[in-house]
Amino acid sequence: MKHPYRESRLERIPLIGRWLAGKLTGAPVVAVLRFSGVIGQVGLGRRGLTLDDLADPIERAFKVSRLAAVALQINSPGGSPVQSALIASRVRALAEEHDLPVYAFCEDVAASGGYWLACAADHIYAESASIVGSIGVISAGFGFPALIEKLGVERRVHTAGESKAMLDPFRPEDPKDVERLTAIQEDVHAQFKDWVRERRGARLGTAGGTLFDGTVWTGRRAAELGLVDGVGNLRAVMRDKFGEKVRLHPIRAPRGWLQRRFGMGALAGEMLAAIEERLIWGRFGL
C-alpha cells in the first residue's frame, strides 16, 4: 500500500526541504509513524517491530517543527506483548512530555499487539473493513513424543528445577505445565485488558461478554463497540482536524544492514521465520 502523503518538490530538497516548506506555508504539521508487521522477534535472523528499532523514529516524530499531532499508521496482526507494551509506553511518555495528541489509523489489521499499539493513541480510526481487536493471549506449538518413539529416538533431558523443561515438545504434555502456562497467559491477558480500559475508558461498549475474549471485528463494528472512535483514513481525518493545509510528515525508520546468510542453515532459518510470520497474518485472512 502506498503512503497516502505525497511530498512536494520543495520538501524533496535534501536536508532543508521540509523545513523550508513548513516556514513558507505556515501550515500545521502531523508527524506520521508507520508500524507495520509482526511485533517482536519472529524467528532466526528475522525481527519484527521492536522498541530497539523504533525508539529513534518515535523520538524524531515528536521533535518535528510546527507539530500539531503525531499519527500512527498501524498494520499488524500482533506478536510480543512485551514489545507492544514497550513501544506503546514510549509513545505515551513522549506525548505527555510534549503535550501533543496522538492519532492511530488501523489499516488491514490492528489485532492483538497491533491493537495494543493503537491504544497508545488518544483517538483511533479504522477503515470500515479493517480487522480490529483480538484482545487476548495465544500460545501455540507442536508435540512430537509419539514420533520420536516411532523413530527409536531416546529423549534425554536433565534439569535442576521441576519446571525447567516445561512444555518440552518431545515429551508428553504435563497437565501441571499447562496449568502454569495458563496462569501466565491470564496474567498477561489481565494486563492487556487493563491497558485497553485505561486508554479507552467510558468509550468502550459491550459485546455480550466477547469484548475481551479474543474476538475480532470489522472497523465499522469496532466503532460501534468503542474500540475505535470512528471510520476514516489518515489524510481525511487530519484535514478535518487541522485544516486543508495540514502537512503530513512521514518519519522514516532507518534501513537495517543487509542480513548475511551463511549456507543452507541460515537460509532454512529465514524460510521458517517467513512461514511463521505468514501464519500469524493468516489468522486474520491476510
Secondary structure, DSSP 8 states (H G I E B T S, - for coil): ---S----TTTTSTTTHHHHHHHHH---EEEEEEEES-BSEEETTEE-B-HHHHHHHHHHHTT-TTEEEEEEEEEE--B-HHHHHHHHHHHHHHHHHHT--EEEEEEEEEETHHHHHHTTSSEEEE-TT-EEE--S--------HHHHHHHT-------SSTTTTTT-TTS---HHHHHHHHHHHHHHHHHHHHHHHHHHGGG----TT-TTTT-EEEHHHHHHHTSSSEE--HHHHHHHHH-TT-EEEE------------HHHHHHHHHHHHHHHHHHHHTTT-
